[in-house]
Amino acid sequence: MKSTFKSYVNVYEDTENYQNDVDKNADAVFNAELTPALLSGEVVIGKAASVLKYSSYSEHKQGISGTLFCTNFKVSFVTADRSSYDVVDSSQWNRLLKENDIGLSCIDALYQVSGGKRKKLVPGSGISGRVKTLEVQCKNFNTHTFSFKFSPKGEDKSVVNAILHHAFPAKLTLLFAFDYISEKRQSGEYRQGSVKQYGGKRPSVRINLEMSDKKLPAKRVPSGEANMKMHGGGELKMENKSPGLIEDSGEFRAQKRHTGRRGQRFRHGTTLYNLPTDWETELRRLGCEDDWTVTQANEGYNMSTSLPECFVVSSRLLSTAFVTASVHFVDGRVPTWCYTYSNGASLVRMASTRPDTDETTHEDLMLEGIRMSHPRKRQPLVIDLAKTCPLAKDIATSYEKLKELCMPASLKDLWSVDGEWLSRLDSTNWLNDVMTCLQVAVYAVGKMVHERKTVVIKEYDSRDMSCIISCLVQLILDPTYRTIIGFQNLIQREWVTMCHKYPDRLGHVRYTETEESPVFLMFLDCVWQMLQQFPSSFAFSETYLTALWDSAQVAIFETFLFNSPHQAFTAIRNNAAVNDPRHTDFLSVWDWSQQFEEEQLSLFMNPLYTAKHDIPVRTDTTTQRESCTNLENKSETSAQEEQHETDIIIPETTAALIRLWSQCYLRWLAPLQIIGGGAPTEYLQQCLLVEEILHLQNKLRSLESATPVTKETRPTSHLFFSSGFKHTPAKLSKDVLTSSFPFSPIGPSSRSILGTPLSVYMEKSILNFKMNDETNASDT
């Protein structure tokens, strides 16, 4: 039989091209100098050549060779492994810190290992003898082990002393962030929102974390309404524009003329709450601007250095009353407003009165003003968090026990506790502390919603547990804060602006170890618990929460750099590189494009939230008419209350439903990884399902309109398999799915793993994904 098939593919030409690429990459790799990528202001302080980095839990039997560098920003291991000719590191998760980089502020402890014994190195001390093995424990529950067996004499001691000295600074201004902005200003290359590495350019990132960039409405809106636009026939049109820079708007220009400061938002769209208009916008959104008002009694920080210059208080009291009463409260922190529910009940945070004063007159006066701000003048309920919540030192103790359990020193230690792991986990009290925080928040919500009482959460200085409880209450009550921008606004207001002591609690500056406590991690864990119970109610994923915790350990972002706005103002004013202390050049963590590429940011999105809130469901005309009739029969007030009731999510707080956040605490334990399984498998299937729904909707619209619809006109979900991303075959075939995705440890031990490449998810999909860069216009 005569063959009728003719191939137009030049197999030999492809082979020649492939070999040329291999030769080119091999030449680039072998001739490349082992140097770390440096940011502006970053300098190498010490280095050691011929260092072995052991693979995790390989019992020091497997590793890679390279050079270990210590800079004023990170510890960087630049590998000399030539087993792969890939010049582009497709496995890199963070743009600031590569796979083998460790941020200095992320280092929790250093251990010198010799003869099977571990000796903890004390910050401020020095190493005089030979260092055989160095173990670096990190605050993100990762452990790195380096051997100096083959290093030139003296280099081991040099680099270890450099790490020991720079990883535990005694002054805030010794953090790398100050070196970074100094270099940027001296070089004249600073541009707000940019991070530049020498020899590299910052790629354009267009991911839209909120689908649209709308201003907050004056009143409450149903969940998800502000995040989508309906166009003709109930179909959804997802807008591709990113949260924009408002510096071109008249609002920004007016603010700049008035204050000489940047506007209330940067390009990331998160409100900073450093201007009265920021607070007034929130009061108008909640409809409580008559009962609560913005005060500037602390302008110039004359009243308190642990409060912002402007904040919200009861409108029934004069500003002079707060100034007079402030001297009787710890750190001058008078009662401040947090939130007002639709029934008029509010949430207020308050510090305790100073121990050296017996007078309660001023506290009673503050509580009376809060009572008068209630629409029915009801007496507020005071919850003493010192009696109902764990203290910061209790959280620190639980955290140390949790680290000991989740960071075993060896594979032997890991399996030795396997039979009693759950009981050991329970003995840490970490999950019990999480459960307690959720219970207090649920109790406060019950008082506000059902009894319509204003709740005052009272803490010694109102800077730790008050942040947790106030945020949890608002997350339970208001769906606005369950969006990404809303959640960031909430953290910026209740944590950053209201003066949580980030550098002290995170250990960025080692004044004293008694100040260290991962209070912020406790909050993120509580949010993760709610996300597990209400998986379609949050716009963000657990990867977003994990990335947020990791970012808190990078001492370059202003968000986590200061204990208070006053400390930020003072530090910036005293920095000779900064001319205007109110015009900061520090980076904001909320501009996620500083750290992540577009496809990585897509993993922050929750596909179940997208499916519930951003994909319209068609109903027949009769059902719609009946729904409208039933709604008209209800009073406007009852309809609004019903809407708000449906927006509330009450988490279950029984011990059986409180789980361990595996992605955050166990992601680096390679022996515990599930290859090709775990939660990421479910997540990626959900992402693909949303894309298939959008594909079918697009195809249906094409059939109804009798006009062809191309791939480019299909709505973009911004999820991982979104049609707007150009996935390359090389990346999809190399990325192996494990239960630790996207934080799977990459190294010699994982290269031999036969897992499930991400490209497999596309093969059985109804979507016709083209595994090249060509545009596929026929997939519709």
Summary of the structure (lengths in Angstrom):
residues: 780
radius of gyration: 27.7
end to end distance: 37.6
largest distance: 105.8
contacts: 2419
relative contact order: 0.10
helix: 42%
strand: 13%
